[in-house]
């Protein structure tokens, strides 16, 4: 959960009560999503 600037992101709720990741340094916000199924399938096989 690191931002592109290198800082650790904080878990917050956005105005629609969805889980989001916020960087306190550069104010970048990204919606939290589950891991991609393709990546899990590749690591399992």
PAVEXLO-235008 format. One record per atom (N, C-alpha, C): residue number from 1; atom name; y negated, x, z. Coordinates in Angstrom, 1 decimal, always signed. Layout:
N
NUM_CA_Y_X_Z
...
% end
This chain:
45
1_N_+1.2_+0.8_+0.0
1_CA_+0.0_+0.0_+0.0
1_C_-1.3_+0.9_+0.0
2_N_-1.3_+1.8_-0.9
2_CA_-2.5_+2.6_-1.0
2_C_-3.3_+2.2_-2.2
3_N_-4.6_+2.3_-2.1
3_CA_-5.6_+2.0_-3.1
3_C_-5.7_+3.2_-4.1
4_N_-6.3_+3.1_-5.2
4_CA_-6.5_+4.2_-6.2
4_C_-7.4_+5.2_-5.6
5_N_-8.2_+4.9_-4.6
5_CA_-9.1_+5.9_-4.0
5_C_-8.4_+6.7_-2.9
6_N_-7.1_+6.3_-2.6
6_CA_-6.3_+7.0_-1.6
6_C_-6.3_+6.4_-0.2
7_N_-7.1_+5.4_+0.0
7_CA_-7.1_+4.8_+1.4
7_C_-6.0_+3.8_+1.5
8_N_-5.6_+3.5_+2.7
8_CA_-4.6_+2.4_+3.0
8_C_-5.3_+1.1_+2.9
9_N_-4.7_+0.1_+2.2
9_CA_-5.3_-1.2_+2.1
9_C_-4.9_-2.0_+3.4
10_N_-5.8_-3.0_+3.6
10_CA_-5.6_-3.9_+4.7
10_C_-5.2_-5.3_+4.2
11_N_-4.2_-5.9_+4.9
11_CA_-3.8_-7.2_+4.5
11_C_-4.7_-8.3_+5.1
12_N_-5.3_-9.1_+4.2
12_CA_-6.2_-10.2_+4.5
12_C_-5.8_-11.5_+3.8
13_N_-6.5_-12.6_+4.2
13_CA_-6.4_-13.8_+3.5
13_C_-7.6_-14.1_+2.7
14_N_-7.4_-14.5_+1.4
14_CA_-8.6_-14.8_+0.6
14_C_-9.1_-16.2_+0.9
15_N_-10.1_-16.7_+0.1
15_CA_-10.7_-18.0_+0.4
15_C_-9.7_-19.1_+0.1
16_N_-8.6_-18.9_-0.6
16_CA_-7.6_-19.9_-0.9
16_C_-6.4_-19.7_+0.0
17_N_-6.5_-18.9_+1.1
17_CA_-5.5_-18.6_+2.1
17_C_-4.2_-18.0_+1.4
18_N_-4.5_-17.2_+0.4
18_CA_-3.4_-16.4_-0.1
18_C_-3.5_-15.0_+0.5
19_N_-2.3_-14.3_+0.6
19_CA_-2.3_-13.0_+1.1
19_C_-2.9_-12.0_+0.1
20_N_-3.8_-11.1_+0.5
20_CA_-4.4_-10.2_-0.5
20_C_-4.5_-8.8_+0.2
21_N_-4.6_-7.8_-0.6
21_CA_-4.8_-6.4_-0.1
21_C_-6.2_-6.0_-0.3
22_N_-6.9_-5.5_+0.7
22_CA_-8.3_-5.1_+0.6
22_C_-8.5_-3.7_+1.0
23_N_-9.2_-2.9_+0.2
23_CA_-9.5_-1.5_+0.5
23_C_-10.9_-1.5_+1.2
24_N_-10.9_-1.0_+2.5
24_CA_-12.2_-1.0_+3.2
24_C_-13.2_+0.0_+2.6
25_N_-12.8_+0.9_+1.9
25_CA_-13.7_+2.0_+1.3
25_C_-14.4_+1.5_+0.1
26_N_-13.6_+1.0_-0.9
26_CA_-14.2_+0.7_-2.2
26_C_-14.2_-0.8_-2.5
27_N_-13.8_-1.6_-1.5
27_CA_-13.8_-3.1_-1.6
27_C_-13.0_-3.7_-2.7
28_N_-12.0_-2.9_-3.2
28_CA_-11.1_-3.5_-4.2
28_C_-10.1_-4.5_-3.6
29_N_-10.0_-5.6_-4.2
29_CA_-9.1_-6.7_-3.7
29_C_-8.0_-6.9_-4.7
30_N_-6.8_-7.1_-4.2
30_CA_-5.6_-7.4_-5.1
30_C_-4.7_-8.3_-4.4
31_N_-4.3_-9.4_-5.1
31_CA_-3.3_-10.3_-4.5
31_C_-2.0_-9.6_-4.2
32_N_-1.5_-9.9_-3.1
32_CA_-0.2_-9.3_-2.7
32_C_+0.9_-10.1_-3.5
33_N_+1.8_-9.4_-4.1
33_CA_+2.9_-10.0_-4.9
33_C_+4.2_-9.4_-4.4
34_N_+5.3_-10.1_-4.6
34_CA_+6.6_-9.5_-4.2
34_C_+7.0_-8.4_-5.2
35_N_+7.9_-7.6_-4.9
35_CA_+8.4_-6.5_-5.8
35_C_+8.9_-7.1_-7.1
36_N_+8.7_-6.4_-8.1
36_CA_+9.1_-6.8_-9.5
36_C_+10.6_-6.8_-9.6
37_N_+11.2_-7.9_-10.1
37_CA_+12.7_-8.0_-10.2
37_C_+13.2_-6.9_-11.1
38_N_+12.5_-6.5_-12.1
38_CA_+13.0_-5.4_-13.0
38_C_+13.3_-4.1_-12.3
39_N_+12.3_-3.8_-11.4
39_CA_+12.5_-2.5_-10.6
39_C_+13.7_-2.6_-9.7
40_N_+13.9_-3.8_-9.0
40_CA_+15.0_-4.0_-8.1
40_C_+16.3_-3.9_-8.9
41_N_+16.4_-4.4_-10.1
41_CA_+17.6_-4.4_-10.9
41_C_+17.9_-3.0_-11.3
42_N_+16.9_-2.2_-11.7
42_CA_+17.1_-0.9_-12.1
42_C_+17.6_+0.0_-11.0
43_N_+17.1_-0.2_-9.8
43_CA_+17.5_+0.7_-8.7
43_C_+18.9_+0.2_-8.1
44_N_+19.3_-1.0_-8.3
44_CA_+20.6_-1.5_-7.8
44_C_+21.7_-1.0_-8.7
45_N_+21.5_-0.8_-10.0
45_CA_+22.6_-0.4_-10.9
45_C_+22.7_+1.0_-11.1
% end
